Amino acid sequence: MMNRRFSFVWATVFLFALIGLVQLYSWANAYFLEKVQVSARSTLNLIAESVDQAVGRYAPIPELVARDQNLRQVLRGEAESGYEPFVNEKLRQIAISIDASEVYVMDTTGLTVAASNYRDDDSFLGRNFAFRPYFKKAVTGLNTSFHALGTTSGERGFFFASPVVDGIDIIGVLAVKITVDHIEKDWRGTDHEILLTDQNRVVFLSSREDFTFRTVAPLLASARKEIVETQQYPMKRVVSMGLSADIISNEPVEIMMSKDLSSERYLASNLPLELSGWHAIAFTPLRPVRTQAAWTVAVAFLALLATCLAAMLILQRRANIIRTFRFEQEQRALLEARVVERTADLDAANASLRDEVAERRHAEEQLRKSQKELIQAGKLAALGKMSAAISHEINQPLTAIKSYAVNASTFLARSRFEDAKFNVDNISKMSDRMTEISRHLRNFARQPGDSVKPVNIIDVIEETIGLVGPEFRAQNARITFEPREGPVWALGGKLRLQQVLVNIMTNALEAMLGQSDIVVECDLALEQDVVKIMVRDHGPGVPKEDLEQVFDAFYTTKEAGSGMGLGMSISQNIVTDFGGSLGVENHPNGGAVFTVTLHRHDERLSEGVNS
């Protein structure tokens, strides 16, 4: 019983839906039909206005041009020899200025005696147009117009003509022709097929070339005879379009046309022009209209179908929700019990993880502290190695100071004040030298900070050279470095970078001990984003098999007791902390080259930091 009632309800819904869709299609078809009619009327109004304006613009021009005295002289035969070319050129200039195709003058027999197209191969000069209606009417004294396919140019156009009058006599006719191709060109971008028919219902202008010269209604015998006599159109093209109804009507008409033109159905709308008997016609294809209506119904049907499916799904979902709700209550109780159990396990795991994290942090802190102590120990060890050379560097000025002091005292006793002043000045210079040595030692021995900031690489290199200078001079060695103009900024730490360079330079010195000429070359290279400091010695270089081990901890090539092999490892860690790199390679000409690569810093920002 329930199934039968359910089926009856759905059958009723389906019947009403079908009736609604049929009514919707009728309404949508009428709606879209009205839209295309409005569009067609708007298009026809614009076309009618433009054509009427064009014709109205050129209609008075022949009468004005015909008043020219030069034309009367040519038509009377009174012009001097060679005068005709002047008149032809004048007509050409007039045609250009009024944007006309041709301007030409005929005598009373219809023979063209002057023309603006005199330069062209198909010039009107010498051609007779007495058969044209515009000539026949104008030679009787009327201002007239005509439309036709040009017998000479093969171009369609409007012809406007006026008589050339001398006193009370008509001595010729002046005609102006304008072509119509440019008018049609703008019609081809619309949603309609546009036609312009004359008083004989012949299509003179059209958005489709195959419509031109076809007729929209049966052609009368008198009209056919007139077309033949005036050579207005090519008669082989003047055939009916085979329309299924008369389209010259107050209301739009649904029509079909000859199969050779189109198999579609069209809605024909027309609008009369100011030109007597002329009509502007728009053919609108009905297939897009009906397709839009069908799509509207299809969308509505899909929406209705979706609504029905949604209703079914909602009902089904409601039943499922009730079943699911009961099942979820049972599962929720079970889940809560499991959550309590898992929470206890997680709390224990978190506690263990926190202890492990704390241990790791403590270990990292101890490692950092050890590294700092190791770095400081390395610096103090380097100072210890250089102590003998530094002591010699300090003893020399002390001995000189003592000698200069004794001499100054003697000179003062003898009133030789200039000599005494010279000795005192030398004592001051020796004191400055000792102060500079101690400043380098104090700065190098100071604990460095952890921060990485812009440092002037030139200053770092020069202070490092000053620091290791005593040890180099003690070995009759020298360091070459040509500083660049202005500061060079890179990211690092001044004191830690000095320690790296001290390690590299003293290692380079030790690699060449025993050679007659000990030279260490220091150079600086700037690239787009980095600064490179290269230190090269002229010793035996690093064995190829040891190149990858140079920066390993406890690696050394020195004799036992001469070092622990931590200098290069510490140096690499320091440069890595700066975000840079430390590398080594053998020079092609002998010796080893150590390269410190640091990130370059913007000099303008560094100036602000420095200030």
C-alpha positions in Angstrom: 0.0 0.0 0.0 2.8 2.4 0.9 4.7 1.6 -2.3 1.6 2.3 -4.4 1.1 5.7 -2.7 4.7 6.5 -3.1 4.6 5.7 -6.9 1.4 7.9 -7.3 3.1 10.8 -5.7 6.1 10.6 -7.9 4.0 10.2 -11.0 2.0 13.3 -10.2 5.3 15.2 -9.6 6.6 14.1 -12.9 3.5 15.1 -14.8 3.4 18.6 -13.3 7.2 18.9 -14.0 6.7 18.0 -17.6 3.9 20.6 -18.1 6.1 23.2 -16.4 9.0 22.5 -18.7 6.9 22.8 -21.8 5.5 26.1 -20.5 9.0 27.2 -19.6 10.2 26.5 -23.1 7.4 28.6 -24.6 8.2 31.5 -22.3 12.0 31.3 -22.8 11.6 31.1 -26.6 9.3 34.2 -26.5 11.8 36.0 -24.2 14.9 35.4 -26.3 12.9 36.2 -29.5 12.0 39.5 -28.1 15.7 40.2 -27.2 16.8 39.5 -30.8 14.0 41.7 -32.2 15.1 44.6 -30.0 18.7 44.0 -31.1 17.6 43.9 -34.8 15.6 47.1 -34.5 18.5 48.9 -32.9 20.9 47.7 -35.6 18.5 48.7 -38.4 18.0 52.2 -36.9 21.8 52.7 -36.9 22.1 51.4 -40.4 19.2 53.5 -41.8 20.6 56.6 -40.1 24.1 56.1 -41.5 22.9 55.4 -45.1 20.4 58.4 -45.0 23.2 60.7 -43.7 25.6 59.5 -46.4 23.1 60.1 -49.2 22.0 63.4 -47.8 25.6 64.5 -47.5 26.5 64.0 -51.1 23.2 65.1 -52.7 23.8 68.9 -52.8 27.5 68.6 -53.9 27.1 68.2 -57.7 25.1 71.4 -57.9 27.8 73.3 -56.1 30.6 71.9 -58.2 28.7 72.5 -61.4 28.9 76.3 -60.9 32.6 76.2 -61.6 33.5 78.6 -64.5 36.2 76.2 -65.7 33.7 73.5 -66.4 31.6 75.8 -68.6 34.7 76.8 -70.6 35.6 73.1 -71.3 32.0 72.2 -72.3 31.7 75.3 -74.6 35.0 74.4 -76.2 36.4 77.8 -75.3 39.3 76.5 -73.2 42.8 77.0 -74.5 45.0 74.1 -75.6 46.2 72.1 -72.6 43.4 73.4 -70.3 41.6 70.0 -70.0 44.4 68.5 -67.8 44.0 71.3 -65.4 40.3 70.7 -65.1 40.9 66.9 -64.7 43.3 67.5 -61.9 40.9 70.0 -60.3 38.2 67.4 -60.3 40.6 64.8 -58.8 41.4 67.2 -55.9 37.6 67.8 -55.4 37.0 64.0 -55.3 39.8 63.6 -52.7 38.5 66.4 -50.5 34.9 65.1 -50.5 36.0 61.5 -50.2 34.2 60.6 -53.5 35.1 57.7 -55.8 34.8 59.8 -59.0 33.8 63.2 -60.1 33.2 63.7 -63.9 31.6 66.0 -66.5 29.6 64.9 -69.5 28.4 67.0 -72.4 24.8 67.0 -73.6 25.3 63.8 -75.6 26.5 61.9 -72.4 30.2 61.9 -73.5 32.6 62.3 -70.6 34.9 65.3 -71.3 36.6 65.6 -67.9 37.0 63.1 -65.0 38.8 62.9 -61.7 40.1 59.4 -62.6 41.9 60.6 -65.7 45.1 58.9 -64.5 43.5 55.4 -64.2 43.5 52.7 -66.9 39.7 52.5 -66.6 39.2 56.3 -66.7 35.7 57.6 -67.6 37.2 60.0 -70.2 35.7 59.4 -73.6 33.0 57.1 -72.3 29.3 57.8 -72.9 26.8 57.5 -70.1 23.7 58.8 -71.9 21.9 55.5 -71.0 22.1 56.2 -67.3 18.9 57.7 -65.7 20.8 60.2 -63.7 22.1 61.7 -67.0 18.8 61.8 -68.6 17.1 63.6 -65.7 20.0 66.0 -65.1 20.3 67.1 -68.7 16.6 68.2 -68.5 17.6 70.4 -65.5 16.9 68.2 -62.5 19.2 67.4 -59.5 19.0 63.6 -59.3 20.5 60.5 -57.9 20.9 56.9 -59.0 22.4 53.6 -57.8 24.0 50.9 -59.9 27.0 48.6 -60.5 29.6 50.7 -62.4 29.9 49.5 -66.0 33.5 50.7 -66.2 34.9 50.2 -62.6 32.7 47.2 -61.7 32.0 48.8 -58.3 28.6 49.5 -56.8 27.9 53.1 -55.9 25.5 56.0 -55.6 25.5 58.5 -58.4 24.5 62.2 -57.8 24.1 64.5 -60.8 23.3 68.1 -61.6 23.1 70.1 -64.8 25.9 72.5 -65.8 24.1 75.7 -66.7 25.5 78.6 -68.8 23.0 81.4 -68.6 19.7 79.7 -69.4 21.3 76.9 -71.4 22.1 73.4 -70.1 25.5 72.6 -71.6 26.4 69.4 -69.7 26.0 67.3 -66.6 28.3 66.9 -63.5 28.2 63.6 -61.7 29.6 62.4 -58.3 30.0 58.7 -57.5 30.5 57.2 -54.1 31.2 53.5 -53.5 29.4 51.5 -50.9 31.9 48.8 -49.9 33.0 50.6 -46.8 29.4 50.8 -45.6 28.9 47.0 -45.8 32.2 46.2 -44.1 30.9 47.4 -40.7 27.8 45.1 -40.9 29.7 41.8 -40.9 30.4 41.9 -37.2 26.7 41.7 -36.1 24.5 38.8 -35.1 22.2 39.5 -38.0 22.4 39.3 -41.8 21.9 42.9 -43.1 20.3 43.8 -46.5 19.5 47.1 -48.1 16.9 46.8 -50.9 15.9 49.4 -53.5 12.4 50.4 -54.8 12.4 47.2 -56.9 13.1 45.0 -53.9 16.6 44.2 -55.3 19.4 43.8 -52.6 21.9 46.6 -53.3 24.0 46.3 -50.1 24.4 43.2 -47.9 26.6 41.7 -45.1 26.7 38.6 -47.3 28.2 38.9 -50.8 25.9 36.1 -52.2 22.8 38.1 -51.2 23.9 41.1 -53.4 21.6 41.7 -56.5 19.2 39.0 -55.3 15.5 40.0 -55.0 13.4 39.6 -51.9 10.1 39.7 -53.9 9.1 38.8 -57.5 10.5 41.3 -60.0 8.0 43.2 -62.1 8.4 43.0 -65.9 8.7 46.8 -66.1 11.4 46.9 -63.5 13.3 44.1 -65.3 13.1 46.1 -68.5 14.4 49.3 -66.8 17.3 47.4 -65.3 18.3 46.0 -68.7 18.0 49.4 -70.5 20.0 51.4 -67.8 22.5 48.5 -67.3 21.9 49.0 -63.6 22.7 45.4 -62.5 24.1 42.2 -64.1 20.8 40.4 -64.9 22.3 36.9 -64.5 22.6 37.7 -60.8 19.2 39.3 -60.4 17.4 36.2 -59.2 14.9 35.6 -56.3 16.1 34.6 -52.9 13.2 32.3 -52.7 11.8 33.7 -49.5 8.8 31.8 -48.0 6.9 35.0 -47.1 6.7 38.7 -47.8 9.2 40.4 -45.5 8.1 44.0 -46.0 5.7 44.0 -43.1 5.0 46.1 -40.0 5.9 43.1 -37.8 8.9 40.6 -37.9 8.2 37.6 -40.1 9.6 34.1 -39.8 10.9 33.0 -43.2 13.1 30.4 -45.0 15.1 31.1 -48.1 16.4 29.3 -51.1 18.4 26.1 -50.3 21.5 27.5 -52.2 21.6 30.4 -49.7 20.7 28.7 -46.4 18.7 25.9 -44.9 18.0 27.8 -41.6 14.9 29.6 -40.5 15.2 33.4 -40.0 13.3 36.1 -38.3 13.1 39.0 -40.8 12.7 42.6 -39.5 12.6 45.7 -41.8 12.8 49.5 -41.5 12.0 52.0 -44.4 14.7 54.5 -45.3 14.2 58.1 -46.3 15.2 57.0 -49.8 11.8 56.4 -51.6 11.0 52.6 -51.6 14.2 51.6 -49.9 14.2 49.3 -46.9 16.9 48.1 -44.4 16.3 44.4 -43.5 17.8 42.2 -40.8 17.7 38.4 -41.0 18.2 36.9 -37.5 18.9 33.1 -37.3 16.3 31.4 -35.2 18.5 28.4 -34.3 20.5 30.2 -31.6 17.2 31.6 -30.1 15.7 28.1 -29.9 19.0 26.7 -28.7 19.1 29.2 -25.8 15.5 28.4 -24.9 16.3 24.7 -25.0 19.3 25.2 -22.8 17.1 27.2 -20.3 14.7 24.2 -20.1 17.7 21.8 -19.8 19.1 23.8 -16.9 15.7 24.0 -15.3 15.2 20.3 -15.7 18.6 19.6 -14.2 17.8 21.9 -11.3 14.5 20.1 -10.8 16.2 16.7 -11.0 18.9 17.9 -8.6 16.2 19.1 -6.2 14.4 15.7 -6.3 17.6 13.8 -5.8 18.5 16.2 -2.9 15.1 15.5 -1.3 15.7 11.7 -1.7 19.2 12.0 -0.3 17.9 14.1 2.6 15.3 11.5 3.6 17.8 8.7 3.2 20.4 10.7 5.1 18.0 11.4 8.0 17.4 7.6 8.4 21.2 7.0 8.3 21.8 9.8 10.8 19.5 8.1 13.3 21.2 4.8 12.9 24.6 6.4 13.1 23.8 8.4 16.2 23.0 5.3 18.1 26.2 3.6 16.9 28.3 6.7 17.7 27.0 6.8 21.3 28.2 3.2 21.8 31.6 4.0 20.2 32.0 7.3 22.1 31.9 5.5 25.4 34.4 3.0 24.2 36.6 5.8 22.8 36.6 7.8 26.0 37.9 4.8 27.9 40.7 4.4 25.4 41.5 8.1 25.5 42.0 8.0 29.2 44.4 5.1 28.8 46.3 6.7 25.9 46.5 10.0 27.8 48.4 8.4 30.6 50.8 6.9 28.2 51.3 10.2 26.4 52.0 12.0 29.7 54.7 9.5 30.5 56.2 9.9 27.0 56.1 13.7 27.2 57.9 13.7 30.6 60.6 11.4 29.2 60.9 13.6 26.1 61.3 16.8 28.2 64.1 15.1 30.2 65.9 14.2 26.9 65.5 17.7 25.5 66.9 19.2 28.7 69.9 16.8 28.5 70.5 17.7 24.9 70.4 21.4 25.6 72.8 21.0 28.5 75.2 19.0 26.3 75.0 21.6 23.5 75.7 24.4 26.1 78.7 22.4 27.4 79.9 21.9 23.8 79.7 25.6 23.0 81.5 26.4 26.2 84.2 23.9 25.4 84.6 25.2 21.9 85.0 28.8 23.3 87.6 27.6 25.7 89.4 25.7 23.0 89.4 28.7 20.7 90.8 30.9 23.6 93.4 28.2 24.3 94.4 28.1 20.7 94.8 31.9 20.7 97.0 31.8 23.9 99.0 28.9 22.3 99.6 31.1 19.3 100.7 33.9 21.5 103.0 31.5 23.3 104.6 30.5 20.0 105.1 34.1 19.0 106.4 35.2 22.5 110.1 35.0 21.6 109.6 37.1 18.4 107.4 39.5 20.3 110.0 39.8 23.2 112.6 40.6 20.6 110.3 43.2 19.0 109.9 44.9 22.4 113.5 44.6 23.5 114.8 46.5 20.4 112.8 49.7 21.1 113.6 49.4 24.9 117.3 49.3 24.1 116.9 52.2 21.6 114.9 54.2 24.2 117.7 53.8 26.8 120.3 54.9 24.3 118.3 57.9 23.2 117.6 58.9 26.8 121.4 58.9 27.7 122.2 60.9 24.6 119.4 63.4 25.4 120.7 63.9 28.9 124.2 64.5 27.6 123.0 66.9 24.9 120.9 68.9 27.5 124.0 69.2 29.7 125.8 70.7 26.8 122.9 73.0 25.8 122.4 71.2 22.5 118.7 71.4 22.6 118.0 70.5 19.0 119.9 67.3 19.3 118.2 66.6 22.6 114.8 67.2 21.0 115.7 64.7 18.2 116.5 62.0 20.7 113.3 62.7 22.7 111.2 62.4 19.5 112.8 59.1 18.7 111.9 57.9 22.2 108.3 58.9 21.5 108.3 56.9 18.2 109.8 53.8 19.9 107.1 54.1 22.6 104.3 54.3 19.9 105.8 51.1 18.3 105.7 49.3 21.6 102.1 50.5 22.2 101.0 49.2 18.8 102.5 45.8 19.5 100.8 45.6 22.9 97.5 46.7 21.4 97.6 43.9 18.9 98.4 41.4 21.6 95.6 42.7 23.9 92.9 42.6 21.2 93.9 39.2 20.0 93.9 37.7 23.5 90.4 39.2 24.4 87.4 36.9 24.6 85.3 37.3 21.4 81.6 37.8 21.4 79.1 35.3 19.8 77.4 37.8 17.5 77.9 37.8 13.7 78.0 41.3 12.3 79.5 43.4 9.5 83.3 43.7 9.8 85.8 45.6 7.6 88.0 42.8 6.1 90.8 45.2 5.2 91.2 46.2 8.9 91.1 42.6 10.0 93.8 41.5 7.5 96.1 44.5 8.3 95.8 44.0 12.1 96.5 40.3 11.7 99.6 41.0 9.6 100.7 43.4 12.4 100.1 40.7 15.0 102.1 38.0 13.3 104.7 40.5 11.9 107.3 40.0 14.8 107.3 36.2 14.3 107.7 36.7 10.5 110.5 39.2 10.9 112.2 36.8 13.4 112.4 34.2 10.5 113.4 36.8 7.9 110.0 36.2 6.3 107.5 38.7 4.8 103.8 39.0 4.0 102.6 40.7 0.9 99.1 42.3 0.8 97.8 45.2 -1.4 94.7 46.6 0.3 91.9 47.9 -1.9 90.7 51.5 -1.6 87.9 51.9 0.9 86.4 49.3 3.3 85.2 45.9 2.3 82.4 44.6 4.5 81.5 41.0 5.2 79.5 39.1 7.9 81.7 37.7 10.7 83.4 38.4 14.0 86.5 40.5 14.0 88.5 38.7 16.8 87.5 35.1 15.7 88.3 35.9 12.1 91.7 37.2 13.2 92.4 33.9 14.9 91.5 32.0 11.7 94.0 34.2 9.7 96.7 33.9 12.4 96.4 30.1 12.2 96.6 30.1 8.4 99.5 32.6 8.2 101.6 30.9 10.9 101.0 27.5 9.3 102.1 29.0 6.0 105.3 30.3 7.7 106.0 27.0 9.3 105.5 25.2 5.9 108.4 27.2 4.4 110.9 27.2 7.3 114.4 26.4 5.9 113.8 28.2 2.6 116.0 31.1 1.6 113.2 33.4 0.5 110.0 33.0 2.7 107.0 34.9 1.3 103.4 34.5 2.2 100.9 36.1 -0.3 97.6 37.5 1.0 95.0 38.6 -1.5 91.3 39.7 -1.5 88.7 38.9 -4.2 85.2 40.4 -4.4 82.4 38.6 -6.2 78.7 39.4 -6.4 77.6 38.0 -3.0 80.8 36.9 -1.3 84.3 38.1 -0.2 87.2 35.7 -0.6 90.5 35.9 1.4 93.3 33.9 -0.2 96.5 33.1 1.7 99.2 31.3 -0.3 102.6 29.9 0.8 105.5 28.7 -1.5 106.1 25.6 0.5 105.8 21.9 -0.6 101.9 22.1 -0.5 99.5 19.6 0.9 99.8 15.9 -0.2 96.9 15.1 -2.6 95.8 12.2 -0.4 95.6 14.5 2.7 93.6 17.4 1.1 90.3 16.1 2.5 91.7 15.6 6.0 93.3 19.0 6.6 90.3 20.2 8.6 89.8 17.0 10.6 90.4 17.3 14.3 93.8 16.1 15.5 95.2 16.0 12.0 98.7 17.4 11.8 101.8 17.0 9.6 104.1 18.5 12.3 106.4 16.5 14.5 105.1 15.1 17.8 104.9 17.8 20.5 104.6 20.6 17.9 100.8 20.8 17.9 97.6 18.9 18.6 96.1 19.3 15.1 93.1 21.4 16.2 94.0 24.7 14.6 92.4 24.1 11.2 89.4 22.3 12.6 88.7 25.2 15.0 89.2 27.7 12.1 86.7 25.8 9.9 84.1 25.8 12.7 84.6 29.5 13.2 84.1 30.3 9.5 81.1 28.0 9.3 79.5 29.9 12.3 79.9 33.0 10.1 77.8 31.3 7.4 80.9 31.0 5.2 83.4 28.3 4.2 87.1 27.5 4.5 88.9 25.5 1.8 92.4 24.5 0.7 94.0 23.6 -2.7 97.5 23.3 -4.1 98.6 26.1 -6.4 99.7 25.0 -9.9 103.1 26.7 -9.4 103.7 25.2 -6.0 102.5 25.8 -2.4 99.1 25.7 -0.8 96.3 28.2 -1.0 93.8 28.5 1.9 90.6 30.4 1.0 88.2 32.0 3.5 84.8 32.7 1.8 82.4 35.1 3.7 79.0 36.6 2.8 79.4 40.1 1.4 77.5 42.9 3.2 75.9 46.1 1.7 78.4 48.9 2.3 75.7 51.6 2.8 74.2 49.5 5.7 77.7 49.0 7.1 78.4 52.7 7.1 75.3 53.1 9.3 76.4 50.4 11.6 79.9 51.7 11.8 78.7 55.3 12.6 
